[in-house]
Amino acid sequence: MLRFDDARWQDLRGGYRIPFDPRPLLSKLESKQETEKVWHELWNELHHQGDVGEASYAAVPHLVRIYRQQGTLDWNTYAIVATIELARAQGKNPDVPDWLAEDYFAAIRSLAENGAREILDSKDIEMTRSILSVLAIAAGTRTHARFLIDYSDEELTDLETRAQQ
């Protein structure tokens, strides 16, 4: 995991393809300060219209670490990790840097293991879909993960109805 005092953070790019350092937002999230605002900014900066960057990947192990420490169900972590990972192999997004790959993929696996324990406690459709998406990624079923994270129940029902016609 990239330590917070590592100078590489300053050179990493986010979803806008410009330098973005998520450390201040991650610190606020960890200390439970302005969490709604922080999540809004993380979503905006780490993923933009299908684009992600090295800062997005570097944030994932920290997002998972913070989530596990806090021990509270929150769909944001699952959804943003799934969104970042699914964007990784799309368009002109960079691959995960070699120096980060082991920690990045281990964090996704760790979040999936956490999700396997939490899925039955989920009472919210967004939470359930987000957890299932991470589980699908970990199981190697990226297409299923994409449908879970990208489409609402209503949209999937509409697709199903059209397919039956």
DSSP file (Angstrom, degrees, kcal/mol; ACC not computed):
  #  RESIDUE AA STRUCTURE BP1 BP2  ACC     N-H-->O    O-->H-N    N-H-->O    O-->H-N    TCO  KAPPA ALPHA  PHI   PSI    X-CA   Y-CA   Z-CA
    1    1 A M              0   0    0      0, 0.0     2,-0.5     0, 0.0    57,-0.1   0.000 360.0 360.0 360.0 132.7    0.0    0.0    0.0
    2    2 A L        -     0   0    0     56,-0.2    60,-0.0     1,-0.1    98,-0.0  -0.503 360.0-127.8 -67.5 118.7    1.4    3.4   -1.0
    3    3 A R    >   -     0   0    0     -2,-0.5     3,-1.7     1,-0.1     6,-0.2  -0.303  13.5-119.2 -67.7 152.1    2.2    5.1    2.3
    4    4 A F  T 3  S+     0   0    0      1,-0.3    -1,-0.1    19,-0.0    19,-0.1   0.736 113.3  55.4 -64.5 -22.8    0.8    8.6    2.8
    5    5 A D  T 3  S+     0   0    0      4,-0.0     2,-0.3     3,-0.0    -1,-0.3   0.346  80.0 117.3 -93.2   8.5    4.3   10.0    3.1
    6    6 A D    X   -     0   0    0     -3,-1.7     3,-1.2     1,-0.1     4,-0.2  -0.609  62.8-142.6 -77.8 131.2    5.4    8.7   -0.3
    7    7 A A  G >  S+     0   0    0     -2,-0.3     3,-1.3     1,-0.2     4,-0.3   0.677  89.5  80.8 -68.3 -18.3    6.2   11.4   -2.8
    8    8 A R  G >> S+     0   0    0      1,-0.3     3,-1.6     2,-0.2     4,-0.5   0.771  75.3  74.3 -62.3 -24.8    4.7    9.5   -5.7
    9    9 A W  G X4 S+     0   0    0     -3,-1.2     3,-1.2     1,-0.3    -1,-0.3   0.872  88.1  61.1 -53.9 -37.7    1.2   10.7   -4.7
   10   10 A Q  G <4 S+     0   0    0     -3,-1.3    -1,-0.3     1,-0.3    -2,-0.2   0.711 106.2  45.1 -65.7 -21.4    2.0   14.1   -6.1
   11   11 A D  G <4 S+     0   0    0     -3,-1.6    -1,-0.3    -4,-0.3    -2,-0.2   0.424  88.2 109.2-102.9  -0.7    2.6   12.8   -9.6
   12   12 A L    <<  -     0   0    0     -3,-1.2     8,-2.5    -4,-0.5     2,-0.3  -0.498  57.8-141.2 -82.2 147.5   -0.5   10.5   -9.8
   13   13 A R  B     -A   19   0A   0      6,-0.3    42,-2.5    -2,-0.2    43,-0.7  -0.817  11.5-156.5-108.6 147.3   -3.4   11.4  -12.1
   14   14 A G    >   -     0   0    0      4,-2.1     3,-1.6    -2,-0.3    32,-0.2  -0.045  49.9 -59.8-100.7-154.8   -7.1   10.9  -11.3
   15   15 A G  T 3  S+     0   0    0     30,-3.3    33,-0.2     1,-0.3    31,-0.2   0.712 130.8  57.4 -67.6 -22.5  -10.2   10.6  -13.5
   16   16 A Y  T 3  S-     0   0    0     29,-0.5    -1,-0.3     2,-0.2    30,-0.1   0.431 111.9-118.1 -86.5   1.2   -9.7   13.9  -15.1
   17   17 A R  S <  S+     0   0    0     -3,-1.6    -2,-0.1     1,-0.3    -4,-0.1   0.733  82.1 107.7  67.0  23.8   -6.2   12.9  -16.3
   18   18 A I  S    S-     0   0    0      1,-0.0    -4,-2.1    -6,-0.0    -1,-0.3  -0.883  86.5 -73.3-123.1 159.6   -4.6   15.7  -14.3
   19   19 A P  B     +A   13   0A   0      0, 0.0     2,-0.4     0, 0.0    -6,-0.3  -0.256  56.2 174.3 -54.7 133.1   -2.6   15.4  -11.1
   20   20 A F        -     0   0    0     -8,-2.5    -8,-0.1   -11,-0.2    -9,-0.0  -0.968  20.2-161.7-145.3 126.2   -4.9   14.5   -8.1
   21   21 A D        -     0   0    0     -2,-0.4     4,-0.3     1,-0.1   -11,-0.1  -0.915   5.3-175.3-109.6 105.8   -3.8   13.7   -4.6
   22   22 A P     >  +     0   0    0      0, 0.0     4,-2.8     0, 0.0     3,-0.3   0.486  57.4 100.8 -80.6  -1.4   -6.6   11.9   -2.7
   23   23 A R  H  > S+     0   0    0      1,-0.2     4,-2.6     2,-0.2     5,-0.2   0.877  79.0  50.9 -55.8 -44.2   -4.7   11.8    0.6
   24   24 A P  H  > S+     0   0    0      0, 0.0     4,-2.0     0, 0.0    -1,-0.2   0.910 114.3  45.0 -61.5 -38.5   -6.6   14.7    2.2
   25   25 A L  H  > S+     0   0    0     -3,-0.3     4,-2.6    -4,-0.3    -2,-0.2   0.903 112.3  50.9 -70.2 -40.3   -9.9   13.2    1.3
   26   26 A L  H  X S+     0   0    0     -4,-2.8     4,-2.5     2,-0.2    -1,-0.2   0.890 109.7  51.3 -63.1 -38.7   -8.9    9.7    2.5
   27   27 A S  H  X S+     0   0    0     -4,-2.6     4,-1.9    -5,-0.3    -1,-0.2   0.914 110.8  47.8 -64.4 -42.9   -7.8   11.3    5.8
   28   28 A K  H  <>S+     0   0    0     -4,-2.0     5,-3.0     2,-0.2     4,-0.2   0.910 111.8  50.3 -63.7 -41.5  -11.1   13.0    6.2
   29   29 A L  H ><5S+     0   0    0     -4,-2.6     3,-1.2     1,-0.2    -2,-0.2   0.917 109.5  51.2 -62.2 -42.6  -12.9    9.8    5.4
   30   30 A E  H 3<5S+     0   0    0     -4,-2.5    -1,-0.2     1,-0.3    -2,-0.2   0.861 113.3  44.1 -63.6 -35.9  -10.9    7.9    7.9
   31   31 A S  T 3<5S-     0   0    0     -4,-1.9    -1,-0.3    -5,-0.1    -2,-0.2   0.315 113.9-118.8 -92.7   9.0  -11.6   10.4   10.6
   32   32 A K  T < 5 +     0   0    0     -3,-1.2     2,-0.5    -4,-0.2     3,-0.3   0.857  59.6 154.1  58.7  40.1  -15.3   10.5    9.6
   33   33 A Q  S   <S-     0   0    0     -5,-3.0    -1,-0.2     1,-0.2     5,-0.2  -0.877  71.0 -21.1-100.7 126.7  -15.2   14.2    8.7
   34   34 A E  S  > S+     0   0    0     -2,-0.5     4,-2.8     1,-0.1     5,-0.2   0.867  78.2 174.4  48.9  46.7  -17.7   15.5    6.1
   35   35 A T  H  > S+     0   0    0     -3,-0.3     4,-2.8     1,-0.2     5,-0.2   0.849  70.9  51.6 -59.6 -39.2  -18.2   12.0    4.8
   36   36 A E  H  > S+     0   0    0      2,-0.2     4,-2.0     1,-0.2    -1,-0.2   0.940 114.7  43.1 -63.1 -45.2  -21.0   12.8    2.3
   37   37 A K  H  > S+     0   0    0      2,-0.2     4,-2.3     1,-0.2    -2,-0.2   0.903 113.8  52.2 -65.3 -41.6  -19.0   15.7    0.8
   38   38 A V  H  X S+     0   0    0     -4,-2.8     4,-2.9     1,-0.2    -2,-0.2   0.922 109.4  48.9 -62.2 -45.3  -15.8   13.5    0.8
   39   39 A W  H  X S+     0   0    0     -4,-2.8     4,-2.8    -5,-0.2     5,-0.2   0.908 109.2  53.2 -62.4 -40.3  -17.5   10.7   -1.0
   40   40 A H  H  X S+     0   0    0     -4,-2.0     4,-2.1    -5,-0.2    -1,-0.2   0.933 112.6  44.2 -58.9 -45.6  -18.9   13.2   -3.6
   41   41 A E  H  X S+     0   0    0     -4,-2.3     4,-2.8     2,-0.2     5,-0.3   0.898 112.6  51.3 -67.8 -41.1  -15.4   14.5   -4.2
   42   42 A L  H  X S+     0   0    0     -4,-2.9     4,-2.7     2,-0.2     5,-0.4   0.932 111.3  47.9 -62.0 -44.9  -13.8   11.0   -4.4
   43   43 A W  H  X S+     0   0    0     -4,-2.8     4,-1.1    -5,-0.2    -1,-0.2   0.919 115.6  45.9 -60.1 -42.6  -16.4    9.9   -6.9
   44   44 A N  H  < S+     0   0    0     -4,-2.1    -2,-0.2    -5,-0.2    -1,-0.2   0.894 121.0  35.6 -68.6 -41.4  -15.9   13.0   -9.0
   45   45 A E  H  < S+     0   0    0     -4,-2.8   -30,-3.3     1,-0.1   -29,-0.5   0.805 117.4  47.1 -88.0 -31.8  -12.1   12.9   -8.9
   46   46 A L  H  < S+     0   0    0     -4,-2.7     7,-0.4    -5,-0.3     2,-0.4   0.735 123.0  26.4 -85.1 -21.6  -11.2    9.2   -9.0
   47   47 A H     <  +     0   0    0     -4,-1.1     2,-0.4    -5,-0.4    -1,-0.3  -0.961  64.8 173.6-144.3 121.2  -13.6    8.4  -11.9
   48   48 A H  B >  S-B   51   0B   0      3,-2.4     3,-2.3    -2,-0.4    -4,-0.1  -0.932  72.2 -33.1-134.9 112.1  -14.8   10.8  -14.5
   49   49 A Q  T 3  S-     0   0    0     -2,-0.4     3,-0.1     1,-0.3    -1,-0.1   0.868 126.8 -42.0  48.4  46.3  -16.9    9.6  -17.5
   50   50 A G  T 3  S+     0   0    0      1,-0.3     2,-0.4    41,-0.0    -1,-0.3   0.350 113.6 121.4  87.6  -5.6  -15.2    6.2  -17.6
   51   51 A D  B <   +B   48   0B   0     -3,-2.3    -3,-2.4   -36,-0.1     2,-0.3  -0.749  31.0 166.9 -96.6 138.8  -11.7    7.6  -17.0
   52   52 A V        -     0   0    0     -2,-0.4     2,-0.2    -5,-0.2    -5,-0.1  -0.891  10.9-164.9-135.6 167.6   -9.5    6.6  -14.1
   53   53 A G    >>  -     0   0    0     -7,-0.4     4,-1.7    -2,-0.3     3,-0.6  -0.793  44.8 -77.1-142.6-173.3   -5.8    7.1  -13.3
   54   54 A E  H 3> S+     0   0    0      1,-0.3     4,-2.7    -2,-0.2     5,-0.2   0.827 125.9  59.0 -61.8 -31.9   -3.0    5.9  -11.1
   55   55 A A  H 3> S+     0   0    0    -42,-2.5     4,-1.6     2,-0.2    -1,-0.3   0.872 103.2  53.9 -63.9 -35.0   -4.4    8.0   -8.2
   56   56 A S  H <> S+     0   0    0    -43,-0.7     4,-1.0    -3,-0.6    -2,-0.2   0.939 111.8  43.7 -62.1 -47.4   -7.7    6.0   -8.5
   57   57 A Y  H  < S+     0   0    0     -4,-1.7     3,-0.5     1,-0.2    -2,-0.2   0.900 112.0  52.6 -66.0 -41.1   -5.8    2.7   -8.2
   58   58 A A  H  X S+     0   0    0     -4,-2.7     4,-0.6     1,-0.2   -56,-0.2   0.798 106.2  55.3 -66.6 -27.6   -3.6    4.0   -5.3
   59   59 A A  H  X S+     0   0    0     -4,-1.6     4,-2.9    -5,-0.2     3,-0.3   0.796  90.6  76.5 -73.8 -28.2   -6.7    5.0   -3.4
   60   60 A V  H  X S+     0   0    0     -4,-1.0     4,-2.5    -3,-0.5     5,-0.3   0.906  92.5  47.6 -55.8 -51.7   -8.3    1.6   -3.6
   61   61 A P  H  > S+     0   0    0      0, 0.0     4,-2.3     0, 0.0    -1,-0.2   0.881 115.5  47.5 -59.1 -34.5   -6.2   -0.2   -0.9
   62   62 A H  H  X S+     0   0    0     -4,-0.6     4,-3.0    -3,-0.3     5,-0.2   0.903 109.6  52.1 -71.7 -40.9   -6.8    2.8    1.4
   63   63 A L  H  X S+     0   0    0     -4,-2.9     4,-2.4     2,-0.2    -1,-0.2   0.920 113.1  45.3 -59.4 -42.8  -10.5    2.9    0.8
   64   64 A V  H  X S+     0   0    0     -4,-2.5     4,-2.6    -5,-0.2     5,-0.2   0.921 112.9  50.2 -67.6 -43.7  -10.7   -0.8    1.6
   65   65 A R  H  X S+     0   0    0     -4,-2.3     4,-2.1    -5,-0.3    -2,-0.2   0.934 113.1  46.2 -58.8 -47.2   -8.5   -0.4    4.7
   66   66 A I  H  X S+     0   0    0     -4,-3.0     4,-2.2     2,-0.2    -2,-0.2   0.917 112.1  51.1 -63.3 -44.1  -10.7    2.5    6.0
   67   67 A Y  H  X S+     0   0    0     -4,-2.4     4,-1.8    -5,-0.2     5,-0.5   0.930 111.2  47.2 -59.6 -46.6  -13.9    0.6    5.2
   68   68 A R  H  < S+     0   0    0     -4,-2.6    -1,-0.2     1,-0.2    -2,-0.2   0.872 111.6  51.3 -65.9 -36.3  -12.8   -2.4    7.2
   69   69 A Q  H  < S+     0   0    0     -4,-2.1    -1,-0.2    -5,-0.2    -2,-0.2   0.890 109.8  49.3 -66.1 -39.0  -11.6   -0.3   10.1
   70   70 A Q  H  < S-     0   0    0     -4,-2.2    -2,-0.2    -5,-0.2    -1,-0.2   0.800  87.9-156.2 -76.6 -28.4  -14.9    1.5   10.4
   71   71 A G     <  +     0   0    0     -4,-1.8     2,-0.4     1,-0.2    -3,-0.1   0.746  46.9 125.8  63.6  25.3  -17.0   -1.6   10.3
   72   72 A T        -     0   0    0     -5,-0.5    -1,-0.2     2,-0.0     2,-0.2  -0.955  67.6-109.5-118.4 135.0  -20.1    0.1    9.0
   73   73 A L        +     0   0    0     -2,-0.4     2,-0.3    -3,-0.1    54,-0.0  -0.422  47.6 162.4 -61.7 128.2  -22.0   -1.0    5.9
   74   74 A D    >>  -     0   0    0     -2,-0.2     4,-0.8     1,-0.1     3,-0.6  -0.907  33.4-154.7-152.2 120.3  -21.6    1.6    3.2
   75   75 A W  H 3> S+     0   0    0     -2,-0.3     4,-2.9     1,-0.2     5,-0.3   0.768  84.7  77.2 -66.2 -26.3  -22.2    1.0   -0.5
   76   76 A N  H 3> S+     0   0    0      1,-0.2     4,-3.0     2,-0.2     5,-0.3   0.893  92.4  48.9 -54.9 -46.6  -19.8    3.7   -1.6
   77   77 A T  H <> S+     0   0    0     -3,-0.6     4,-2.2     1,-0.2     5,-0.2   0.948 115.1  43.5 -62.1 -48.9  -16.6    1.7   -1.0
   78   78 A Y  H  X S+     0   0    0     -4,-0.8     4,-2.4     1,-0.2    -1,-0.2   0.936 117.2  46.7 -60.6 -46.2  -17.9   -1.4   -2.9
   79   79 A A  H  X S+     0   0    0     -4,-2.9     4,-2.5     1,-0.2    -2,-0.2   0.905 113.7  45.6 -67.3 -42.6  -19.3    0.7   -5.7
   80   80 A I  H  X S+     0   0    0     -4,-3.0     4,-2.6    -5,-0.3     5,-0.2   0.891 113.5  49.8 -71.4 -36.4  -16.3    2.9   -6.3
   81   81 A V  H  X S+     0   0    0     -4,-2.2     4,-2.6    -5,-0.3     5,-0.2   0.934 113.8  46.0 -64.7 -44.7  -13.9    0.0   -6.1
   82   82 A A  H  X S+     0   0    0     -4,-2.4     4,-2.7    -5,-0.2     5,-0.2   0.920 113.4  49.9 -62.4 -43.2  -16.0   -1.9   -8.7
   83   83 A T  H  X S+     0   0    0     -4,-2.5     4,-1.8     2,-0.2    -2,-0.2   0.918 112.7  46.0 -63.2 -45.0  -16.3    1.2  -10.9
   84   84 A I  H  X S+     0   0    0     -4,-2.6     4,-1.5     2,-0.2    -2,-0.2   0.937 114.7  47.3 -63.2 -47.2  -12.5    1.8  -10.8
   85   85 A E  H  X S+     0   0    0     -4,-2.6     4,-0.6     1,-0.2    -2,-0.2   0.900 112.4  48.6 -65.0 -40.4  -11.6   -1.8  -11.5
   86   86 A L  H  < S+     0   0    0     -4,-2.7     3,-0.4     1,-0.2    -1,-0.2   0.832 111.6  50.6 -69.0 -30.0  -14.1   -2.1  -14.3
   87   87 A A  H >< S+     0   0    0     -4,-1.8     3,-2.3    -5,-0.2     6,-0.3   0.764  91.9  80.1 -74.9 -25.1  -12.8    1.1  -15.9
   88   88 A R  H 3< S+     0   0    0     -4,-1.5    -1,-0.2     1,-0.3    -2,-0.2   0.864  96.7  40.8 -51.6 -42.9   -9.2   -0.1  -15.7
   89   89 A A  T 3< S+     0   0    0     -4,-0.6     2,-0.3    -3,-0.4    -1,-0.3   0.225 102.8  92.5 -93.4  14.3   -9.5   -2.3  -18.8
   90   90 A Q  S X  S-     0   0    0     -3,-2.3     3,-1.9   -40,-0.1    -3,-0.0  -0.795  87.5 -30.3-112.6 150.8  -11.5    0.3  -20.8
   91   91 A G  T 3  S-     0   0    0     -2,-0.3   -40,-0.0     1,-0.2   -41,-0.0  -0.080 115.3 -27.9  53.1-137.2  -10.6    3.0  -23.2
   92   92 A K  T 3  S+     0   0    0      2,-0.0    -1,-0.2     0, 0.0    -4,-0.1   0.073  91.0 140.1-102.1  22.6   -7.2    4.7  -22.7
   93   93 A N    <   -     0   0    0     -3,-1.9   -40,-0.1    -6,-0.3   -42,-0.0  -0.416  54.5-114.9 -67.8 141.1   -7.1    4.1  -19.0
   94   94 A P        -     0   0    0      0, 0.0     2,-0.1     0, 0.0    -4,-0.1  -0.290  27.2-111.7 -71.3 160.1   -3.6    3.2  -17.7
   95   95 A D        -     0   0    0      1,-0.1   -38,-0.1    -6,-0.1     3,-0.1  -0.426  46.8 -80.9 -81.0 167.1   -2.9   -0.2  -16.2
   96   96 A V        -     0   0    0     -2,-0.1     5,-0.1     1,-0.1    -1,-0.1  -0.536  55.8-107.6 -68.1 129.4   -2.1   -0.5  -12.5
   97   97 A P    >>  -     0   0    0      0, 0.0     3,-2.0     0, 0.0     4,-1.7  -0.269  23.3-119.5 -58.6 145.5    1.5    0.4  -12.0
   98   98 A D  H 3> S+     0   0    0      1,-0.3     4,-0.6     2,-0.2     3,-0.2   0.865 113.1  58.4 -53.9 -39.6    3.7   -2.6  -11.2
   99   99 A W  H 34 S+     0   0    0      1,-0.2    -1,-0.3     2,-0.1     4,-0.1   0.622 116.9  33.9 -69.1 -11.6    4.7   -1.1   -7.8
  100  100 A L  H <> S+     0   0    0     -3,-2.0     4,-2.7     2,-0.1     3,-0.2   0.587  91.4  92.4-114.4 -18.3    1.0   -1.0   -6.8
  101  101 A A  H  X S+     0   0    0     -4,-1.7     4,-2.7     1,-0.2     5,-0.3   0.859  84.7  50.1 -54.0 -47.7   -0.5   -4.1   -8.5
  102  102 A E  H  X S+     0   0    0     -4,-0.6     4,-1.9     1,-0.2    -1,-0.2   0.936 116.5  41.2 -59.8 -47.6   -0.1   -6.6   -5.6
  103  103 A D  H  > S+     0   0    0     -3,-0.2     4,-2.1     2,-0.2    -1,-0.2   0.881 114.5  53.2 -67.9 -38.1   -1.7   -4.3   -3.1
  104  104 A Y  H  X S+     0   0    0     -4,-2.7     4,-1.8     2,-0.2    -2,-0.2   0.961 113.9  39.8 -62.3 -53.4   -4.4   -3.1   -5.5
  105  105 A F  H  X S+     0   0    0     -4,-2.7     4,-2.1     1,-0.2    -1,-0.2   0.840 113.9  54.6 -69.9 -32.3   -5.6   -6.6   -6.4
  106  106 A A  H  X S+     0   0    0     -4,-1.9     4,-2.7    -5,-0.3    -1,-0.2   0.877 106.3  53.2 -65.6 -36.8   -5.2   -7.9   -2.8
  107  107 A A  H  X S+     0   0    0     -4,-2.1     4,-2.6     2,-0.2    -2,-0.2   0.909 108.5  48.8 -65.5 -41.2   -7.5   -5.0   -1.7
  108  108 A I  H  X S+     0   0    0     -4,-1.8     4,-2.3     2,-0.2    -2,-0.2   0.930 113.0  47.8 -62.9 -43.9  -10.2   -6.0   -4.2
  109  109 A R  H  X S+     0   0    0     -4,-2.1     4,-2.3     2,-0.2    -2,-0.2   0.914 111.8  50.1 -62.4 -42.9   -9.9   -9.6   -3.0
  110  110 A S  H  X S+     0   0    0     -4,-2.7     4,-2.2     1,-0.2    -2,-0.2   0.900 110.3  49.7 -62.3 -42.0  -10.1   -8.5    0.6
  111  111 A L  H  X S+     0   0    0     -4,-2.6     4,-2.8     2,-0.2    -1,-0.2   0.886 109.5  52.1 -65.7 -37.6  -13.2   -6.3   -0.1
  112  112 A A  H  X S+     0   0    0     -4,-2.3     4,-2.3     2,-0.2    -2,-0.2   0.912 109.0  49.8 -63.8 -42.1  -14.8   -9.3   -1.8
  113  113 A E  H  X S+     0   0    0     -4,-2.3     4,-1.1     2,-0.2    -2,-0.2   0.908 112.2  48.3 -62.3 -41.0  -14.2  -11.5    1.2
  114  114 A N  H >X S+     0   0    0     -4,-2.2     4,-1.8     1,-0.2     3,-0.6   0.926 110.6  51.7 -62.4 -44.9  -15.7   -8.8    3.4
  115  115 A G  H 3X S+     0   0    0     -4,-2.8     4,-2.3     1,-0.2    -2,-0.2   0.848 101.5  60.1 -61.8 -35.8  -18.7   -8.6    1.0
  116  116 A A  H 3< S+     0   0    0     -4,-2.3     4,-0.3     1,-0.2    -1,-0.2   0.847 110.6  42.6 -62.0 -32.3  -19.2  -12.3    1.2
  117  117 A R  H << S+     0   0    0     -4,-1.1     3,-0.3    -3,-0.6    -1,-0.2   0.826 119.8  42.6 -79.4 -32.8  -19.7  -11.9    4.9
  118  118 A E  H >X S+     0   0    0     -4,-1.8     3,-1.8     1,-0.2     4,-0.7   0.657  87.0  88.6 -90.3 -16.9  -21.9   -8.7    4.7
  119  119 A I  G >< S+     0   0    0     -4,-2.3     3,-0.9     1,-0.3    -1,-0.2   0.845  87.6  51.1 -56.7 -38.3  -24.2   -9.6    1.7
  120  120 A L  G 34 S+     0   0    0     -4,-0.3    -1,-0.3    -3,-0.3    -2,-0.1   0.671 107.2  54.8 -75.5 -14.6  -26.8  -11.2    3.9
  121  121 A D  G <4 S+     0   0    0     -3,-1.8     2,-0.4    -4,-0.1    -1,-0.2   0.538  82.7 110.5 -90.2  -8.0  -26.9   -8.2    6.2
  122  122 A S    <<  +     0   0    0     -3,-0.9     3,-0.0    -4,-0.7    -3,-0.0  -0.526  33.9 169.4 -73.7 125.9  -27.6   -5.8    3.3
  123  123 A K        +     0   0    0     -2,-0.4     2,-0.4     5,-0.0    -1,-0.2   0.378  57.0  81.2-111.7  -1.2  -31.1   -4.3    3.4
  124  124 A D  S  > S-     0   0    0      1,-0.1     4,-2.6     0, 0.0     5,-0.2  -0.901  71.8-141.0-113.3 134.2  -30.5   -1.7    0.7
  125  125 A I  H  > S+     0   0    0     -2,-0.4     4,-2.8     1,-0.2     5,-0.2   0.873 103.7  52.3 -62.8 -38.5  -30.6   -2.5   -3.0
  126  126 A E  H  > S+     0   0    0      2,-0.2     4,-2.2     1,-0.2    -1,-0.2   0.910 111.4  47.2 -64.1 -41.0  -27.6   -0.2   -3.8
  127  127 A M  H  > S+     0   0    0      2,-0.2     4,-2.7     1,-0.2     5,-0.2   0.938 113.3  48.2 -64.0 -46.8  -25.5   -1.9   -1.1
  128  128 A T  H  X S+     0   0    0     -4,-2.6     4,-2.7     1,-0.2     5,-0.2   0.932 113.1  46.9 -61.0 -47.9  -26.5   -5.3   -2.4
  129  129 A R  H  X S+     0   0    0     -4,-2.8     4,-1.9     1,-0.2    -1,-0.2   0.892 113.0  50.0 -62.0 -40.0  -25.7   -4.5   -6.0
  130  130 A S  H  X S+     0   0    0     -4,-2.2     4,-1.8    -5,-0.2    -2,-0.2   0.920 112.7  45.4 -66.8 -44.5  -22.4   -2.9   -5.0
  131  131 A I  H  X S+     0   0    0     -4,-2.7     4,-2.5     1,-0.2    -2,-0.2   0.942 112.6  51.1 -62.8 -47.3  -21.3   -5.9   -3.0
  132  132 A L  H  X S+     0   0    0     -4,-2.7     4,-2.5    -5,-0.2    -1,-0.2   0.852 106.8  55.4 -60.6 -34.2  -22.4   -8.4   -5.7
  133  133 A S  H  X S+     0   0    0     -4,-1.9     4,-2.3     2,-0.2    -1,-0.2   0.930 109.1  45.6 -64.5 -44.6  -20.5   -6.4   -8.3
  134  134 A V  H  X S+     0   0    0     -4,-1.8     4,-2.5     2,-0.2    -2,-0.2   0.900 112.6  51.7 -65.5 -39.4  -17.2   -6.7   -6.3
  135  135 A L  H  X S+     0   0    0     -4,-2.5     4,-1.7     1,-0.2    -2,-0.2   0.913 109.3  50.3 -61.8 -41.6  -17.9  -10.4   -5.7
  136  136 A A  H  <>S+     0   0    0     -4,-2.5     5,-2.9     2,-0.2     4,-0.4   0.898 109.8  50.5 -64.0 -40.6  -18.5  -10.9   -9.4
  137  137 A I  H ><5S+     0   0    0     -4,-2.3     3,-1.5     1,-0.2    -2,-0.2   0.945 110.7  48.7 -60.8 -47.7  -15.2   -9.1  -10.2
  138  138 A A  H 3<5S+     0   0    0     -4,-2.5    -1,-0.2     1,-0.3    -2,-0.2   0.811 110.6  51.6 -63.1 -29.8  -13.3  -11.3   -7.7
  139  139 A A  T 3<5S-     0   0    0     -4,-1.7    -1,-0.3    -5,-0.2    -2,-0.2   0.477 119.3-111.0 -86.3  -2.4  -15.0  -14.4   -9.3
  140  140 A G  T < 5S+     0   0    0     -3,-1.5     2,-0.7    -4,-0.4    -3,-0.2   0.653  81.3 123.9  85.2  15.6  -13.8  -13.3  -12.7
  141  141 A T     >< +     0   0    0     -5,-2.9     4,-2.1     1,-0.2     3,-0.2  -0.619  24.3 161.7-109.3  72.3  -17.3  -12.5  -14.1
  142  142 A R  H  > S+     0   0    0     -2,-0.7     4,-2.6     1,-0.2    -1,-0.2   0.815  70.1  58.0 -64.2 -34.5  -16.7   -8.9  -15.1
  143  143 A T  H  > S+     0   0    0      2,-0.2     4,-2.1     1,-0.2    -1,-0.2   0.926 108.8  46.0 -63.5 -42.9  -19.7   -8.7  -17.5
  144  144 A H  H  > S+     0   0    0     -3,-0.2     4,-2.4     1,-0.2    -2,-0.2   0.915 111.5  52.7 -63.2 -42.6  -22.0   -9.6  -14.6
  145  145 A A  H  X S+     0   0    0     -4,-2.1     4,-2.3     1,-0.2     5,-0.2   0.912 107.9  51.5 -58.8 -42.4  -20.2   -7.1  -12.4
  146  146 A R  H  X S+     0   0    0     -4,-2.6     4,-2.7     1,-0.2     5,-0.3   0.917 109.9  48.3 -63.7 -43.6  -20.7   -4.3  -15.0
  147  147 A F  H  X S+     0   0    0     -4,-2.1     4,-1.7     1,-0.2    -1,-0.2   0.907 112.3  50.1 -62.7 -40.4  -24.5   -5.0  -15.2
  148  148 A L  H  < S+     0   0    0     -4,-2.4    -2,-0.2     1,-0.2    -1,-0.2   0.891 119.3  35.4 -65.1 -39.8  -24.8   -5.0  -11.4
  149  149 A I  H  < S+     0   0    0     -4,-2.3    -2,-0.2    -5,-0.2    -1,-0.2   0.809 122.8  42.2 -86.6 -30.1  -23.0   -1.7  -11.0
  150  150 A D  H  < S+     0   0    0     -4,-2.7     2,-0.4    -5,-0.2    -3,-0.2   0.717 107.5  57.3 -92.2 -22.0  -24.2    0.1  -14.2
  151  151 A Y     <  -     0   0    0     -4,-1.7    -1,-0.1    -5,-0.3     2,-0.1  -0.923  68.7-139.0-121.8 135.4  -27.9   -0.8  -14.3
  152  152 A S     >  -     0   0    0     -2,-0.4     4,-2.3     1,-0.1     5,-0.2  -0.295  36.5-102.6 -75.7 168.3  -30.7   -0.2  -11.8
  153  153 A D  H  > S+     0   0    0      1,-0.2     4,-2.6     2,-0.2     5,-0.2   0.899 124.1  53.5 -57.4 -41.1  -33.3   -2.9  -11.2
  154  154 A E  H  > S+     0   0    0      1,-0.2     4,-2.2     2,-0.2    -1,-0.2   0.910 108.8  48.0 -62.8 -42.9  -35.7   -0.9  -13.4
  155  155 A E  H  > S+     0   0    0      2,-0.2     4,-2.2     1,-0.2    -1,-0.2   0.900 113.0  47.9 -65.7 -40.7  -33.3   -0.8  -16.3
  156  156 A L  H  X S+     0   0    0     -4,-2.3     4,-2.5     2,-0.2    -2,-0.2   0.890 110.6  51.5 -67.5 -38.5  -32.6   -4.5  -16.1
  157  157 A T  H  X S+     0   0    0     -4,-2.6     4,-2.6    -5,-0.2    -2,-0.2   0.909 109.3  51.0 -62.5 -41.2  -36.3   -5.3  -15.9
  158  158 A D  H  X S+     0   0    0     -4,-2.2     4,-2.4     2,-0.2    -2,-0.2   0.910 110.6  48.6 -62.5 -43.0  -36.8   -3.1  -19.0
  159  159 A L  H  X S+     0   0    0     -4,-2.2     4,-2.2     2,-0.2    -2,-0.2   0.906 111.8  49.7 -61.9 -42.3  -34.0   -5.0  -20.8
  160  160 A E  H  X S+     0   0    0     -4,-2.5     4,-1.5     2,-0.2    -2,-0.2   0.916 110.2  50.1 -62.8 -44.1  -35.6   -8.3  -19.8
  161  161 A T  H  X S+     0   0    0     -4,-2.6     4,-0.7     1,-0.2     3,-0.2   0.920 111.2  48.5 -61.4 -45.2  -39.0   -7.2  -21.0
  162  162 A R  H >< S+     0   0    0     -4,-2.4     3,-0.7     1,-0.2    -1,-0.2   0.886 109.0  53.6 -63.0 -38.6  -37.6   -6.2  -24.4
  163  163 A A  H 3< S+     0   0    0     -4,-2.2    -1,-0.2     1,-0.2    -2,-0.2   0.803 106.7  52.6 -66.8 -28.7  -35.7   -9.5  -24.7
  164  164 A Q  H 3<        0   0    0     -4,-1.5    -1,-0.2    -3,-0.2    -2,-0.2   0.632 360.0 360.0 -81.2 -14.3  -39.0  -11.4  -24.1
  165  165 A Q    <<        0   0    0     -3,-0.7    -1,-0.2    -4,-0.7    -2,-0.2   0.474 360.0 360.0 -82.1 360.0  -40.8   -9.6  -26.8
